[in-house]
Amino acid sequence: MSNLPDEAFRDTIGTIDEGGNRKFIFPKKPSGKFYDYRKIVSYILLAILVANPFIKVNGNQFMMFNVMERRFNIFGFPFWPQDFYLFVISMLVGIVFIILFTVVFGRIFCGWICPQTIFLEMVFRRIEYWIDGDRGAQSRLARQEWNAEKIRKRLIKWTIFFLISFGIANIFLAYLVGSDTLFLMVEQGPVLQASNFIALLIFTGVFYFVFVWFREQVCIIACPYGRLQGVLLDNKSINVAYDFVRGEKEEGRAKFNKKEDRALTGKGDCIDCHQCVHVCPMGIDIRNGTQLECTNCTACIDECDTIMETVGLPKGLIRYASEDEIAKKEPFKFTARMKGYTAVLFILLSVFIGMVFLRTNVEAIILRLPGQLFQHKGDKISNVYTYKIVNKTMKDYNDIHFELIDQKGQIKKVGNEHFKIKKEGISQGTLFIEIDKVLLESDKTKVEIGVYNGKELLEKTATNFLGPRSFN
């Protein structure tokens, strides 16, 4: 989106110097309309992020991703290994939604919604501004010798950063193992909960490393989503963009001179103040066009609008716009590509909603015992089966038993005919089905079995019943 011939900036990234060493970025403290909006959005999302693992719906944790036990809760709905197809579809819905959002609005997710950006910009950097000062003060402090002032500020900042990282690690652990397990870990202490405590320390170390040292490099190097934007974006996508037509005009950029009329001289509205570069948390120059590092955080928009207002030029030199809007003055259009992604998203969402409503709270699997044929018991034919019942709910079932639904016969369970299944529990065992041979019309009869809790039908499942080929 730039008309500049020099594209050498694309050969390097802003966080690496010419010698290949890490170059720390000290962005200017942002301010302005969009920054205020971002703060509101960020703190609402932070509140939701912190509260999610501690909210329960019908006894289920609102959000949980217990990978080790293959148990997931999404919006209070529990997903067991048997529901993995639902989890996969929900992830596909999320991926397609982000792709559609990127095609339309660019990388706005990174600047406004991504937890990495929110924690870094709205928590850690704000503490840094409070302790170390603004851009110039931070840069001077970094070059300063290790005297009493620098040691004091570094110790205070690093201690606060460690405590916040420890808090984030606890929240992260609550998502992975469940808030109940986290509270149990706190109650029992690190000795009895050694494995969870070690995981907590590892997560704390990872978060501390990310927010103290790695920082914006997560978005540039580690995050795969940043790489996707090169494929997903096109000239129709709305991005944080520099209006190079207005900013450059015929004569290009030039320093501001209040005694001249820039409209007559042909100079662009960009006064080359570099404030958009100084405020950028990724260390890039937005005037170079769409770049891998840009997270659409809008800091440059606020800063440029402030400068434009100061020098008496129209705002919006940097704004949300597509390349076609800037270069060709074309209004935004919902393209065929965007419609295609919308259709895919609608189909996946419809399938997911339909499957969620068809999903049962109790899942039963009844299979014939491998290698076993039928048995004659007088006038009756008997088959042996194994069963497995999964209770996905947070309540106990105290009167579980089996009944044949569409066939006359008897079900005899090994052990008590009526049994219990605890909340989120599994019951498995062996049972026999006996049917009078005169009722069998073939050597393989499909039978439907109901799983009841008292008189309440919880689940239905079908299996095959084998009998003799001849009924004479």
Buried (B, 14 or more C-beta within 10 A) or exposed (E): BBEEEEEEBEEEBBBBEEEEEEBEBBBBBBEBEBBEEBBEBBEEBBEEBBEBBBEBEEEBBBBBBBEEEEBBBBEBBBBBEBBEEBBEBBEBBEBBBBBBBBBBBBBBBBBBBBEBBBBBBBBBBEBBBEBBBBBEBBBEBEEEEEEEEBEEBBEBBEEBBBEBBBEBBBBBBBBBBBBBBBEBBEEEEEEEBEEBBEBBEEBBBBBBEBBBEBBBBBBBEEBEBBEBBEEBBEBBBBBBBBBBBBBBBEEBBBEBEEEEEBEEEEBBBBBBBEBBBBBBBBBBBBBBBBBBBBBBBBBBBBBBBBBBEEEEBEBBBBBBBBBBBBBEEEEBEEBEBBEEBBEBBEEBBEBBEEBBEEBBBBBBBBEBEEEEEBEEEEEBBBBBBBBBBBBBBBBEBEEBBBEBEEBEBBBEBEEEEBBBBEEBBEBEBEBBBBBEBEBBEEEEBEBEBBBBBEEEEBBEBEBEBBBEEEEE
